Amino acid sequence: MADISAKQVMELRQATGMPMMQCKKALIEADGDFEQAVDSLRKQGLKTAEKRSGRATGDGLLAVRLSEDGKTGTMVQVLCETEPVKNTPKFVEYVDKLADLAHEGGASDMTGLLALPFGDGETAESALRNLVGLIGENMQIGGVARFTVDGDGVVGSYIHNDKKQGALVALAGGDAEGAKEVCQHIVFAKPSVLNRDQVPQAEIDKELTFLREELAEDEAMKGKPEQALEGILQGRLNKNFFGSRVLNEQAWYRDNSQKVAKVMEDRGSTIQDFKLFAPGS
């Protein structure tokens, strides 16, 4: 049996990101053969990852790339189970490389993102699968957004200090700082659509049914004219339903007396599109 040095163990740990004792054991079992030890650790990791594939990926990292002129921006999301893993050098390196390739390659959807060539015959998808094998925790590519604007438009971004929540926005008019503020609002308020016509009618109908039942059970509403009840119903629908989901109709996070659309109008801007990133969203 070959003697295993601390240097060999450290090199294997740097190459795989696996714990020291697992690296030492793999080298002993491989009789010092480095590549065989890497393969052994990868297989072990894949078995562990397979068992964990159904586990929630409640953490992760975001990375953003913006063009120098501010007209194009790309944000990617890679999910994992735990904070310690998202801070490992290999995970961070993977996310950074994915963001670079997505921005340079123009990836704007999951199909294009997963298929990006990652080098050594790998794609972004297979490279992540190999990383899962090495680290042994469930990981997934969560999504990508890419916006391009013309004229006086700007693409802006914001990533929260937890590094797993963020937003990308495309504005007509405005500047980078204003776009960042909109993204901060999006992360805070978590809208699902830009305008109310994007809300599925089935969801609106479901909410209307609930509100009508609520009014019917409210003793304070007994005897009120139908027209008054309809006005109350529409008011609640606008404030509590559309006002929580629709970006342009939300109360501005810095001043809840103003709606987002009014803030944008006062600034000479219009939100063209946005994407919110957060685990589970």
N, C-alpha and C positions, 0 to 999 in steps of 0.2 A: 504494500500500500504506500502510495506517495505521501511525502510529508507536505502538509498544507500550511503555507505561511500566512501571516496576518496580511501581508501585501496582496496575496491572491484573493483572500476573503474580501478585502476592501475594494479591489478592482471589480469583483463580481457584484458586490453591493452597489457600486456606482453604476454598473451596467444595467442592473435589473431593478434597483430600488427595493429589493427584498431585505428582510431583517438579517443581521449579521449571523446569527446562529443557523438560520435556514441556508444561508450562503455557504457556511462552513460545512454543514451536513451534505449539501449537494456536491461540493467539491470532493469530499471524502468518498461519497458513493460513486462519483465519476472518476475516481483515482487521479484527481488533479486536472482532468480534461476540462478546460474552460467552456468550450462550446457545448459539450455534453451537459455540463452543469447548468448552463443557461437554458437549454432545452428542457431539462428536468424541472427547473423552477417554473418555466412557462407552463408546462403540463399541469403541475401542481396548482398553479394559479388559475388556469382555465377550469379545473375541476371545482375549485372554490367559487369562482365567478359564476359557474353554471348553477351552483346551489343557491347563489345570491341573486340570480338574474331577475327574480320577482320582487326583490326588495326595493323599497322606495329610494329614489335618488333625490334626497331633499337638500343637497348642497351642490356646489359647482362653481364654475368660473365663467365670467364674460370677458370678451376682448373686442375692442373696436379699432377700426382703421378708417381714417378720413383722408381724402385727397387734399393736397396742398391748397387748392383753390376753394375747398369747402363745398364742392358741388356733388361729391359722391361719398357715401359712407357705408361701411359694412360692419355688422355686429354678429358675433357667433356666441353660442352658448354650449358648454359641455357640462354635463351633470355627473355627480358622483354621490356616494352615500354620506360621507363624513368630511368635516372640516380638515382634519389632519391630512387626508389624501389630497384634497384640493390644493394644499400648500406644498406638496412634494415637488421637487424640481422637475421630475419627468412629466408630471401632469401639467404643470405650468408651461413647460416647453412645448408640449403637444398643443395646448390651447393657443399659444402664441403663433405657432407654425400654421395651425388651422386658419387663424385670422388673416395671416399674411397671404396664404394661398387663396383663401376665399375672396379677398379684396383684389388681388392681382388677377385671379381667374374669373372674376365676375359672377361668382356663385350667388344665386338669389333664392334658391329653394333647397329643400332637403336632398332631393335627387342629385342635384349638381354638387352639393356640399359633400355628400358621402362618397361620390365618385372622384373627388379631386385626387390627382396623383401625388403621393406622399414621398416618393423616392424608394429605391430598392424594390421596385415592382409592387409596392403597396399602394392602396388607396387610403383616404382618410378613415374609411370605415374599418378596413382590415388593420390599419395601424393602431386604432383604438382598441380593437379586439385583442391585439397582441399586448397592449399596455394593460388591459384588464387581466390577461394571463400572468403578467409579471407582478402586478400589485395585488390582485386577488379581491378586488372590490367591484361591485356593479357600477358601470359607467355608460353613459349614453350621450350622443350628440343631440342636444336639445332643440336647436334651431338656428336659423340664420335670417337676417334681414339686410337688404341692400336697397338704398334709395339714391336716385340721381335727380338733380333739379337743373333747370335752365334759368337763364336771365339773372334776375336779382335774388334768386332763391338760395337757400343754404341748408345743408344737412348738419344736424347737431346731435350730440350724444351726452349721456350721463350714466356713469356706473356708480352705484352706491358703495359706501365704504365696506360693506360686507362682501363685495365683489361678485355677488350672485344675483343682484337685482339691478336692472338698468333699462334704458330705453334709447331708441333711435327715432329721430323725427325729421321729416322733410317740410321745410317752410317755403312759401312764396313770400318774398320780402323778409325783412328782419336781418339779424346778424347771429354770429355763433353764440354769443352770450345769451341772447333771447331764446335761441333754440335749446340751449342747455337748460334754461329755466323751465321751458315747456316739458323737457324730459324729466326734470326733477318733479314737476307736478304729476306726470304720468306715473312715476314710481310711487309717489305718495298716494294718489287717488285711485290708481289701477282701473282705468276705463277699459272697456272691451271693444268699443267701436268709436269711430270718429263722429258720425252723424246718426240721428235716430232712424233714418230709413235703412240703416244696415242691421237693425235689430230684427231678428226673425219674428214674423207675425205670430207664430205659435207661442212665443214667450210673452208677447204683449197680451194675447188673448188669455193666457194663463194668469197673468197678473191682474187683468181686469176682472176675471172671475173671482179671484181672491179678494180684491178690493170691494166688489159688490157684496160678497158674503160678509165682509167686515162691517160695511155700512148697515147692512140689514140687521146685524146683531148689536149694533150700537144704540142704546136707549136714547142717547142725546139726538139721534137722527130721526127718531120716530115723529111722524107727522110733518116733516119738512117736504116742501114741494119737490116734485120729480126734477124740475129744472135746477133747483138748488143742489140736490143730491148729485146730479150729473156734474155740476161745476166742482163740487168737492172731490168727486171721483177723479176728474181730469186733473185737478190740482195735485192730488196725491200721486197720480201716475207720473206727472211731469217732474215733481220734486223728488220723490223717493225711488222711482224706477228709472226714468230716463236720466234724471239728475245724478244718479250714481254710476250709470253705465256709459253714457255718451260723453265723450271728451269735451266737445264744444259746449255742452250744457252743464258741465260740472262747475261747482264753485271754485274759483281760482285759489290755489293753496296758500298764496300770500295775502289774499284779501277775499274772504268768503262772501263779501257783498257784491262781487262781480263774477260774471260767468267767463269761462275761458274764451269763448267767441268774442266777447266784448273787449277783453284785454288784448286779443290779437288785432281786432279792428282798430283800437286806439294806437297800436304800435305799427299799423300799416302792414300787418302780416296775415297770412292765411295758412292754416295747417293743411298740408296736402295729404300726408300719410304719417303713420306712426306704428311702432312695434314695441310692446312691453315684454321684457324678459324677467321671469322669476320662476323658481322651481315650483312646479305644479300649476303654473298659469297656462 
